[in-house]
């Protein structure tokens, strides 16, 4: 194990190596005095490492540093030797040195002969480039669609032509054997490099007749070959040109990474203005600052209010303590350039590996961020950069074909926005193809076509963050397996941040990471459970709910999986914190039905990633900003906690991890459904569109839109008075105008008005209203009955005003002659109907309608209850809602059809869902008919039809043998 | 245990503590400080040998129950009077809670009886195995039998059951 002084040497050596790597990348573009200055800087850095290594007896490190020193000295002497080969070898040596430092205890036994040999090769004198011709020149290169006739390979072995999956190229390289003797690069090495690009399937060598034992030939040897390579033409040519340059053409130099001047070293500050300090010492300072705060708090308690002098001292202590704490916090902040510094090298290596031209630009490297966040961002940012290089940016050839400049730009930017820091990764590449996302989402069954159609652009792009999602045409070594983006999202979410994606096809993509400035201090809510205090991070907290049995909007209900809370029409799993912490999971209804604490109770609605649930606590204390202390390493297995803190009284409180609690509970969670649409069977949101109007009396009224056939705009001079009533001719049909309470108030003749024509009315009537306000979607759960008013379905609060919801059927009967329909339901009267609906309001309304028409009605709140009733009693018809918790109507219908006893039982679906698709789905699950809520007359007609047309049960039983 | 090569005449100082009427001791070189009992915050879900967290001058320490580890029976809250806080080299930020800290005992090597390694196939309970792992010897003083405990094994022993999960 390294001793403390050695640790200091190691930290300093790593800083030097980071600087060397940075300077090497800049050296590729530098020249003259600038290049010389950089080499001198690197020489000093390596010299320091060598000296320190020697002091600690690190012989291998010292040896390698010494050889690097020699190379730098040689490079100082000869500008001609500062080429890509030098950079490559020195970068490799830097990596090797870093690896030795990472395993310092075993460094003396490490094998470094390979890298030493490469460094020594750099020191071997070479002829100047001015005096000698290149040893290899690419004469020509072209894609081919067929093997040349002279090829010795058997054509039948290969697939050639435009349809070939892997292209073929034919090239010609002129080799100066004489030059090789001086350069030390052998033809064999050249051939090996070429074969790395693909498989050479045919080749020939043209050589002048000369005795090689005497001397190398004066003229070049021509190597002609056909190669099978997976690279596209542009990439292949670029790679080949790197091995055997085209004479006279400038080499494709790697793009110089650009760094802000402010962040030049990993220290990020001028050397003379900073000192190195360990993280442990900073944490100790933080602890002492916390203790100082406690002492200040205690001092306050012992200082009487009527003693001004001690009070002033305490005030000053207060101010100094706060400033001290803030200053100590600052020591944790580090420039984001410390993180960005590793990407120039990464982008350089990737651009060469992929055969692309990529320039990395960095802005905002001086922005400071908490060290913890910086450390956690390294992997996500690396993945995003690799992704951008591999998939975002096109190859040079593709960019040129698209009329784009050959150089791809990758921009990393850090900026402050309020109490957040934003980091953007932007490329000017091909952008994200939305159609490809849709195809992949369907292929991988991540979304249905309906769901995809409802997604906006932002949500569609966010699909790429799902686990396993990848639109990459092929997996490369760099990326494309679909396992990285979801990890990026998870890591960023763990830091309390988020990701936004913006993309334009053909223009590029931008990823924006939004992060908090620091994790050291977080706002929390303090709660109690089982006699202890816990802290819930505010970022996880959505709202606090007080569950009172007298408050119908929030209800606790039980399912076989456990408790759920019904909150504004949505269901959330409910967990009792004290039980989760003790047992590690959530007890089921049956296990703990007896000892559940009685209502009322406090519930914190929390979010854990994409999951939401209610967390029942004993009491809610206060909001407090706390200093986060990491958990003891032995306790990190307990995922229910994310850390600990010291409260004002000096006691420790644990910080809850809402994600960990969700995981250990083993509960199933509902998806992230839009609150305004009922999408999954777990959701019970029932909503109805209503038409908002103003009656002639000026009072507001809501009419279920499903009951409206047509709206007609009229002028009041069209209204005729006849036999005590008011009539209007609409489409040559005399239409009687009615109002809910009999009295119709005709507006003045100059005013326009509207007539609402109801659907499915047997008589020609219309409702006169003075104004159409608009349409609105209301939650049926929010509708309340109006006792004493039988002419309305209920009332709802719409735009802050209590608005009756019209029962059009009753209006028609109340206002005029009864419509032509059976006065009783004949053969259907006396039949037994089971009404299943999780909304009490609709159970009551439907039951009332049926009872009035002579039916015997039973009701059930849930599908399970309905099945239990059906097992015990006989019914002639079941009317069932569709969207219900636990067991929806479709599942109920399927279960009823599977029982021999109820296989022939008429089933009627009654739902707010309308349209062909909804009807088809009901019928496919076994329903005999589908009615929309709530057309009373149509409902009654259909019920009668179904009951009357049902096969005689005894005959059916004889046939089935039951 | 002391790092110097022990000889018959080597005398080391041990910090003793009492669990009921049994006397135990740990090398004094392993002890950072002895602290009066402080309010504990239990950690639900932690192994039974973990009593909870304590805050000592802004630093959090995990407090283990030596009675649970050595005797297989938890100590009651009323039995905790003092904390023995160990140095970082012994283990990360932890202490043990004892009823009473005893005297500093000079113990010579010659006074220590080290039990032989087991060669039988006796099926011991988990608690017994744990206890045997922690006890490295017994010292016979004039009127006192002191059981010597290896403090570096306390943390791993406390979490041994979780490691096997």
Contacts between the chains, C-beta under 8 A, distances in Angstrom:
chain1	res1	chain2	res2	distance
A	286	B	58	8.0
A	287	B	57	7.3
A	287	B	58	3.4
A	287	B	59	5.4
A	288	B	57	7.8
A	288	B	58	6.0
A	290	B	58	4.8
A	291	B	57	5.6
A	291	B	58	4.1
A	294	B	58	8.0
A	530	B	44	7.2
A	532	B	41	6.6
A	532	B	42	6.5
A	532	B	44	7.8
A	581	B	44	3.7
A	581	B	45	6.0
A	582	B	44	5.6
A	582	B	45	7.7
A	584	B	45	6.3
A	629	B	60	5.6
A	632	B	53	7.9
A	632	B	60	7.4
A	632	B	62	4.7
A	632	B	92	6.4
A	632	B	93	6.2
A	632	B	94	7.5
A	633	B	92	5.8
A	634	B	62	6.8
A	634	B	92	7.4
A	634	B	155	6.3
A	634	B	158	7.5
A	634	B	159	5.0
A	635	B	43	6.4
A	635	B	46	6.2
A	635	B	50	7.9
A	635	B	62	7.2
A	637	B	162	6.0
A	638	B	43	7.2
A	638	B	45	4.9
A	638	B	46	6.6
A	640	B	44	7.9
A	640	B	45	6.2
A	641	B	43	7.6
A	644	B	41	7.9
A	644	B	53	6.1
A	644	B	60	5.8
A	646	B	55	5.1
A	646	B	58	6.7
A	646	B	60	7.4
A	650	B	39	7.4
A	650	B	55	5.7
A	651	B	39	5.2
A	651	B	41	6.0
A	651	B	55	6.8
A	652	B	41	4.0
A	652	B	52	7.8
A	652	B	53	4.2
A	652	B	54	6.9
A	652	B	55	5.2
A	652	B	60	6.0
A	653	B	41	6.6
A	654	B	41	7.0
A	654	B	43	6.7
A	654	B	53	7.7
